Amino acid sequence: MRFSDLKRIKEETPAPEPEKPSRFGPLPRKERERPAAPAAARVSEEPAASAPQDIPAAPAQKAPPVSQAPARREETSALAQELQAHFPSYTPEPVKQPAAGSPRSRREAASLSRAPAVPFAELDARAREVYARVLELSGTFLKSVDQPYTEKYEAILAVCRVVIENLKPGSVLFSYTDYSTGEDYLRAHTANTTIIALAMGLEAGLKESELLLLGFCAMAHDIGMTEYTSLYNRSDRLGEKEFQEMSLHAEAGVAKLDRIVDVDYKVKDRAKRIVLQIHERADGTGYPDRLSDEEIDPLAQFISIADTYEALTHPRAWREAATPPDTVKELVEKEGKGFNAPAVKALLSTVSIYPPGSLVALSSGDIARVIRVTKGFLTKPLVEIIMDSQFAQLPPQHLDLFEHPLTSIERSVSLKEIAARNPKFAARLEMARWWVEW
């Protein structure tokens, strides 16, 4: 769908109520609930959030009942089974068990205790505010690097710190990377890649200095593209000659880093190496220098797969977006070819099998959109039910599949399938992916 079609869609479909949190249409009054579900209740009104990390592990004699979180050993086994079922070619490394009483063990015990939920409206409002801030900085930064000099390094670090703080368990910030910007796709692409890369860095356990450098380089990874606006905004696929010309944006971006005057030269030297290597591939098929695997900076490999994941899951003028589950499968299958194992593992740990933004069919028959992954449980995310089994629109309701194990994800659903069954609602779903303030 083209950005120019939004006005027509807006006129054909009613706009959602402005004060409600859902992006997909009018919500019922807060007091209204869906009809009671059979036996095992399927719907929880609010997502569960992780407990504070300073909660001590429960004493052994007071182990939680079976109905609460599964044991860590069972979790590890389930993870291995899910990975092997979905990705036969992917062999995850065995998970080491933390020593009893260790900080990690206490954190996981606190996380699995499922603390009282934070209202979803509050989580969503916080995430929207942070995302708007990242998006604004992305736009101003892309413009400022075309000037003789700019001072944006400290501003970028400040925003990265906010993003890192808001990517903690329970946050829905990652789901906002589903957005695109119609007037210039590069603005949202830069913001989204930065958030995705930082989430991967957190999963990989990078120290703060590396995380901040990762965020800065992700924000700067495509600054050389501003010299090729006429090419990347074309409505048709680039030919070989045009692609070779646009591939020069890597070197152009490195040159523009010299215009950022508020960054230490040692940081800038490594940042130049990272930005130059983001389009390299582990098997030596990338550009500009056809480096391979260990020759590529680890942070460049993280940004590389984040950049690719973001690009494939968002529309371009000449193609539709791929579904997030299909994109994850494709990138996992390229482990050792396009991307190295640590980068693939970090992405999979971050986005899971059904990443935020995925449309899925549940065992109940309902159609839902994934809102937030549940760490350690690849097929138990928080979802928002939006359609029934007949593809008729429902008042959006949140369901935490971790808390309701009798309901599961059966398969991925494409926008084309929804368009064939309910074209008006499919148009609303697609319109909701564009960052627009009406």
C-alpha positions, 0 to 999 in steps of 0.5 A: 500500500502506498502512503498516498492511499491513506487519505482514501482509506481514512475516508472509507473507514471510521477513525478510532476513538482518539482516547483509546489505546488500541490502534485497530479500531473503536474499543468498547467502554472499559466496563464492557467485557466479552461474553464469558469464555468456556471453562478455562477463561481465555482473556485477561484484561491487562498484560502481566508485567515482570516483578521487580528484580530485587525480589528474593527467590522463594524458599525451597519449602514454599515452591509455587504450585504447578499452576504458576510458572514452570520450572527452569528445567522444563522451560529449557526443554520446551525451548529446545523442542520449540526451536527444533520444531520450527527451525530444523536446521537450527541447533541452540546451545544448551542453557546453563543452569544458574547456581541457586541463590545467584543474582540471575537465579533470583531475577528469574524467580522474580520474573516468573512470579508474575507481579501485578499487572501494569494497566496496558493503557499506561504501558502503551502510552509510555511506549508511544512517548518513547518511540515518538522521541526516537523518531523525532531524533532520527529525523533531525539527525538525518537532516543535520548530518548534511550540514557542515557540522552537527552536535548530535552524539550526546543527544543520541546517547541520551535517547539510547539510555531512555530506550534501554530503560524502556526495553525492560521486561513488561514493556511494549516499546518493541511493538512500535517498531512495526510502524513506517513513515510514509513521507520518507521511509528512512526516518522510521527505518533508522529509529526501528533499527536502533530499537531492535539493535539495542534490544538485541544488545540487551539480550546478548548482555553487552555492557553499557558502553558497548550498548551505547555505541551500538545504539549510536552506530545503529542510528548512524548506519544509513546516514550516507543514504541521504545522498541517494534519496532519488534512488531509495524512494523510487517506486520500482526495484533498482537495477544492478547499476542503480544498486551498485551506485546506492551501495556507495552510501556506506562510505558516504556515511563514514565520511559524514561521521566526521561532521559530528563534532561532539564525539571523542575521536577514539569512539569515532574511529570504531564507529566508522569501522562499524558503520562501514561494515554493516552491509558486510555478510558472514560468508563474504558476499556483502559490501564494500570490502567483502569481509567475512565472519570474524573480520566484521565487528560484532556490533556491526553484525548485530546492526546488520541483522537488525537492519535486514529484519526491519527492512524485510518486515516493512513495505517499500514502494516496490514491494509488500512487507514480509510477515515477521515469522517468515522473516525470522525463519529466513534469517535463521536459515541464513545463519553462517551464510549471511549472518553469524551465529551470535547475531542470529541467536540475539535476534531470535532471543529478542523477537522470538518465533512470533515477533511483535506485529505478527498476525496469528490464528489461535487454537480458539479460532480467534485472530490476534496480533502479537504485542509482546514476547514472553522471555524464554517461551517462544510461543507464549506471547501477549496478544491482542485478539482482533477478529473471530474465527470468521474474520469478523472484527472484535473489540480488541482484548488482550490475552497473555498466552503464558497465563492461559496455557490451554490457548496456543498459537496455531499458525501465522496469518498474512494480511492477504488472507485477512484482505480476502475475508475482510478487506475493510478491516485489512485496510485498517490494519495496514493503515495502522502501520503508518505513523500519522497524526491525523 
